[in-house]
């Protein structure tokens, strides 16, 4: 990966993707979300629909089970869950933003 003419990473794609620390869990809950939930293991929470939360968390501080437990502890029943792994674009954006 080159940023402004400077080499900032030179590794195989798989290794670059493994460097990403953020993961995303997309959670559908049983009712409309009136107030966006907050928790110490959440880095970012976006409400993508009335009952859908897109929660970004750091792999260093939490795992998907802890994120889901936090959602349940807030009184929500979980209807559906999907995860999104970081891709090369995410790594590129993180590395170039930090450089």
Backbone as a ProteinNet text record, in pm:
[ID]
protein_1_A
[PRIMARY]
XXXXXXXXXXXXXXXXXXXXXXXXXXXXXXXXXXXXXXXXXXXXXXXXXXXXXXXXXXXXXXXXXXXXXXXXXXXXXXXXXXXXXXXXXXXXXXXXXXX
[TERTIARY]
85.8	0	89.9	61.7	139.7	48.6	97.8	22.7	108.2	61.7	134.3	278.3	294.4	426.6	515.1	463.6	541.7	484.1	569.1	526.8	492.2	368.3	329.9	301.3	283.4	264.1	299.1	372.4	411.6	400.2	277.3	250.1	148.3	138.4	33.2	-105.3	-200.7	-335.9	-392.8	-381.3	-437.7	-378.5	-248.6	-184.5	-233.7	-252.4	-303.8	-444.4	-529.5	-666.8	-666.9	-577.2	-568.5	-525.1	-461.9	-418.1	-536.3	-647.2	-763.6	-811.9	-832.5	-875.2	-1025.9	-1093.4	-1236.5	-1316.7	-1426.2	-1522.7	-1660.3	-1753.4	-1889.4	-1988.5	-2081.5	-2192.6	-2319.4	-2402.4	-2529.9	-2638.4	-2710.1	-2805.8	-2946.4	-3039	-3180.6	-3244.3	-3313.8	-3375.4	-3527.5	-3593	-3736	-3827.9	-3774.3	-3861.3	-3786.4	-3861.1	-3802	-3704.5	-3594.2	-3490.6	-3514.6	-3552.6	-3581.9	-3456.6	-3369.4	-3246.3	-3129.4	-3033.3	-2918.4	-2839.5	-2822.8	-2752	-2603	-2547.5	-2404.1	-2351.7	-2228.7	-2164.6	-2014.3	-1941	-1795.9	-1727.6	-1790.4	-1726.5	-1763.7	-1852.6	-1889.4	-1798.4	-1737.7	-1662.9	-1756.7	-1855.8	-1947.5	-2077.6	-2189.2	-2320.1	-2395.7	-2446.5	-2530.2	-2662.9	-2770.7	-2901.4	-2933.9	-2935	-2955.1	-3100.8	-3186.4	-3330.5	-3395.8	-3529.7	-3599.5	-3552.2	-3521.7	-3484.4	-3345.5	-3262.8	-3131.6	-3019.1	-2924.6	-2805.6	-2683.3	-2596.3	-2467	-2361.7	-2304.1	-2213.7	-2070.5	-1983.8	-1841.4	-1769.8	-1681.1	-1605.6	-1462.9	-1374.7	-1234.4	-1213	-1146.1	-1116.1	-1025.9	-952.9	-863.2	-938.4	-1056.6	-1130.1	-1252.7	-1305.3	-1430.5	-1439.2	-1538	-1569	-1718.8	-1763.1	-1903.1	-1998.2	-1960.7	-2045	-2066.8	-1961.5	-1973.5	-2061.3	-2048.9	-2132.4	-2278.9	-2308.5	-2447	-2501.2	-2418.6	-2461.2	-2495.9	-2416.4	-2442.9	-2577.3	-2607.3	-2736.3	-2850.3	-2836.1	-2939.2	-2954.5	-2842.2	-2847	-2920.4	-2932	-3005.2	-3155.1	-3196.4	-3338.2	-3390.6	-3303.6	-3347	-3337.6	-3434.1	-3423.4	-3360.9	-3269.1	-3200.6	-3277.3	-3315.2	-3391.2	-3298.4	-3195.9	-3103.7	-2967.8	-2863.9	-2726.9	-2651.5	-2573	-2480.3	-2349.4	-2239.9	-2111	-2049	-1964.9	-1892.8	-1745.5	-1668.4	-1523.9	-1463.3	-1354.8	-1287.7	-1233.9	-1228.1	-1171.4	-1050.2	-990.5	-868.7	-893.3	-1011.2	-1043.2	-1041.4	-1098.1	-1096.3	-953.4	-867.7	-727.3	-660	-682.9	-624.2	-664.5	-793.2	-841.4	-780.6	-770.9	-711.4	-563.5	-489.3	-345.6	-315.5	-390	-362.2	-409.4	-512	-557.2	-454.9	-389.7	-292.3	-157.4	-129.5	2.7	10.8
-117.6	0	123.3	213	335.6	454.1	546.1	665.3	787.4	871	992	959.7	852.3	815.1	743.1	717.1	650.9	512.2	410.8	274.2	265.5	226.7	214.9	70.9	-19	-160.8	-243	-351.4	-440.8	-583.8	-633	-766.9	-833.5	-965.4	-1033.9	-985.6	-993.8	-944.4	-1000.1	-1131.1	-1194.2	-1132.5	-1108.6	-1048	-905.4	-832.8	-696.1	-696.3	-785.4	-792.5	-834.4	-925.2	-968.6	-855.9	-752.4	-637.7	-553.7	-561.8	-480.1	-519	-422.2	-447.3	-431.8	-368	-346	-457.1	-493.5	-586.3	-522.4	-571.9	-517.5	-631.2	-609.6	-701.2	-624.3	-683.7	-622.4	-701.6	-634.3	-700.2	-647.8	-739.9	-704.8	-741	-645.6	-667.9	-674.7	-707.3	-736.7	-615.5	-497.4	-379.3	-257.1	-151.6	-27.5	27.6	79.6	135.3	285.5	330.5	472.4	552.7	494.6	561.7	473	531.4	453.4	402.4	270.8	215.5	247.7	258.1	279.8	175.7	133.8	38	51.9	19.2	31.9	-53.1	-163.3	-247.4	-204.8	-106	-55.7	60.7	55.2	170.8	268.8	213.4	297	220.3	290.8	229.3	312.8	245.8	312.2	238.5	312.2	250.6	253.5	135.8	131.1	108.5	74.7	60.7	70.6	66.5	82.2	-16.3	-138.2	-242.6	-300.1	-230.8	-284.9	-192.5	-252.5	-181.3	-236.5	-148.2	-184.9	-141.2	-239.1	-211.5	-244.3	-145.5	-163.5	-178.5	-278.2	-300	-340.7	-326.4	-361.9	-506.2	-584.5	-723.7	-733.5	-628.5	-630.1	-615.9	-553.2	-526.3	-613.5	-671.6	-746.4	-852.5	-939.9	-1035.8	-1026	-1095.3	-1084.7	-1127.1	-1228.2	-1273.8	-1165.1	-1091.1	-981.9	-869.6	-841.4	-737.6	-779	-904	-951.9	-954.7	-993.5	-992	-850.7	-753.6	-614	-569.1	-609.4	-573.7	-637.7	-764.4	-832.8	-767.9	-730.3	-667.1	-533.5	-473.3	-347	-370.5	-497.8	-530.4	-569.2	-582.2	-621.3	-772.6	-828.5	-967.2	-963.1	-1052.3	-1055.4	-1146.6	-1091.1	-1163.6	-1222	-1146.1	-1191.4	-1125.3	-1195.1	-1144.7	-1172.6	-1076	-1094.9	-1027.4	-1078.2	-1015.2	-970.8	-871.1	-821.7	-816.8	-890.3	-892	-772.3	-720	-611	-660.1	-570.8	-607.2	-518.6	-538.5	-465.1	-314.1	-273.7	-130.5	-72.2	-146.5	-100.4	-83.2	-180.6	-174	-53.3	-34.3	79	211.1	226.1	350.1	372	266	279	314.1	248.1	273.2	412.3	453.3	584.3	697.4	673.4	775.7	794.7	686.1	692.2	747.1	739	780.6	930.1
0	0	0	-92.6	-106.3	-75.6	5.8	42.6	12.2	-79.4	-119.1	-158.5	-236.4	-286.4	-186.2	-66.4	36.9	65.4	66.5	97	245.3	275.5	416.4	457.6	360.5	391.8	269.1	292.5	183.9	235.3	239.5	290.6	199.6	206.5	130.5	175.9	86.5	113	242.8	263.7	383.9	510.9	511	628.3	650.2	542	554.1	613.7	564.6	615.1	762.1	799.2	939.3	1032.4	978.3	1058.9	1108.6	1039.7	1076.3	1215.3	1299.7	1437.1	1456.4	1362.7	1378	1312.5	1377.5	1320.2	1333.8	1255.8	1258.8	1279.7	1372.8	1393.6	1359.4	1276.2	1238.9	1311.1	1400.1	1488.3	1461.2	1437.1	1426.9	1560.3	1619.8	1750.2	1737.2	1848.7	1848.6	1843.6	1860.4	1860.8	1807.3	1782.7	1733.9	1837.5	1789.8	1876.5	1887.1	2006.2	2026.8	2059.5	2140.3	2181.6	2142	2073.4	2028.5	2149.2	2159.1	2274.4	2273.2	2392.7	2409.1	2506.5	2484.2	2573.7	2557.3	2659.4	2655.7	2550.7	2509	2407.4	2265	2250.4	2118	2081	1963.4	1913.1	1844.3	1773.8	1696.1	1678.8	1686.4	1665.3	1563.5	1461.5	1361.5	1356.1	1345.7	1329.4	1181	1117.8	972.9	933.5	1030.3	1009.5	1147.2	1152.3	1280.7	1387	1344.8	1441.1	1415.6	1338.7	1301.1	1347.8	1421	1467.3	1396.6	1357.8	1298.8	1400.6	1470.2	1581.7	1541.7	1552.2	1524.6	1658	1665.2	1788.4	1754.8	1851.8	1834.5	1877.8	1793.2	1826.3	1948.6	1979.4	2095.2	2227	2223.4	2347.1	2367.9	2262.3	2275.8	2167.3	2182.5	2076.9	2047.8	1945.6	1903.7	2015.5	2091.7	2202.4	2306.3	2338.2	2435.2	2381.2	2252.5	2190.8	2197.2	2162.8	2166	2308.7	2404.5	2545.4	2589.7	2546.9	2582	2525.3	2402.1	2340.8	2420.3	2456	2535.5	2673.4	2734.7	2867.1	2864.5	2747.2	2732.6	2717	2723.5	2718.3	2581.8	2484	2350.1	2332.7	2262.6	2217.5	2079	2053.2	1923.6	1829	1713.9	1613.1	1506.8	1468	1363.6	1384.7	1339	1351.9	1222.9	1179.9	1067.4	1107.3	1055.3	1083.2	952.3	962.9	845.6	881.1	805	823.6	751	801.8	730.5	596.1	499.7	370.2	342	226.8	193.1	189.1	146.4	144.3	285.7	382.2	521.3	571.3	540.3	582.3	518	388.4	316.8	382.4	410	470.9	609.1	688.3	821.9	814.6	726.7	716.8	660.9	560.6	501.5	592.7	672.7	767.4	878.7	917	1026.6	981	851.1	801	779.3
[MASK]
+++++++++++++++++++++++++++++++++++++++++++++++++++++++++++++++++++++++++++++++++++++++++++++++++++

